[in-house]
Amino acid sequence: MKKTLLPIVFISVLMTKTDRIQAQQDPYTTHYAFNRMLFNPAVAGSRNRYCLTALSHYQYLGYEDRTLEFHPQDKNNPNSPPGQAQKNVGPKTQMFSFCAPVTKYGGLGIGFVKDKLGYESSQHVKIDVAGRLPFNGLDDDGGTLAVGFELNILQKGINGALLKPLAPNDPSIPSSQVTDQHLVFGGGLYYINPMINSSSYRDFWVGVSALNLNHPEFQYGTPATTFSTPEMHTYLMGGITKVGFLGNSNLDFHPSVMVKRNTVWQVDATALVEYKQKLWGGLAYRTTADALSIMLGYSGFGGKFKGLRIGYSYDLTMTKILSVSSGTHELQLNYCFTIKIVPPPKINLLTPPFMNREAD
């Protein structure tokens, strides 16, 4: 019965509150500090390098929906054998993004996100534009304030074929896979100062953003039923680097925090220690008794792979869901690089009519 609790609640909400679902609708990641553009479009191009990011997030791995085991395969014959359990119905998120600076006054970014929660799927194509204002002379070497705008092409869908056996006579439940697509907008502010105090602290950053500013209704089936209306999500993120942690010049300390708000408040707090700017590890905690995370990573690559960072996290679920799953796994890759544009060679042209000649 524990394995059926979450799907039953999810399906009940779909069938009984069809005007909108108010919950955490945007995907979240444990590596939020390495994936800031997902939550704030003003981050695009802020590092003055070209950055690629890829992420895979598998939540509640092994979680099963056994609801159909209590329903016959043939709804017209109650004596028919039951249906089969659906494997691995926990949330899954895959993401890929690329961002680039546009001179020192702006940046562009694009991101592709595929998110699945039970029988609902969401696919995001995010286009981010940021404008930056350098503050020369502020603090030590000056910081940069950016304002960003996001255009999100969002497609959401419901696999009605798996919901229909639970409510065979409900006309509002679609009988097949159905989708709907809308434009969703977001915006944010982001401040970064890489040299706030080079002797003790560096890489200070803070940002605030709001996604899903408009509220389009995603309607499925015939007659159309409103299954989902995205709620506005607000984020406040920040972090800094402490150089020479615990008096050891080989250690850097990277604390960060993210405060989220949709219809409820949630806080992610992370503490990472990095050794010789190569190997790092630490802990993270997500409030509302959600998860305690162990994080490990490596960024000491050289040569062509300089600028590559690999990170892994394991979330230990702080609820009874852990008894029916093996926890949450996340793998993050970051690769930032620069492109040097070689200036064209200088060519001197001699025009014969204007050459200095001693005689004609």
Secondary structure by P-SEA (a helix, b strand, c coil): cccaaaaaaaaaaaaccccccccccbbbbcccccccccccccccccccbbbbbbbcccccccccccccccccccccccccbbbbbbccccbbbbbcbbbbbcccccccbbbbbbbbcccbbbbbbbbbbbbbbbbccccccbbbbbbbbbbbbbbbbbccccccccccccccccccccbbbbbbbbcbbbbbbccccccccccccccccccccbbbbbbbcccccccccccbbbbbbcccccccccccccbbbbbbbbbbbccbbbbbbbbbbbcccccccbbbbbccccbbbbbbbbcccccccccbbbbbbbbccccccccccccbbbbbbbbbbbbbbbcccbbbbbcccccccccc
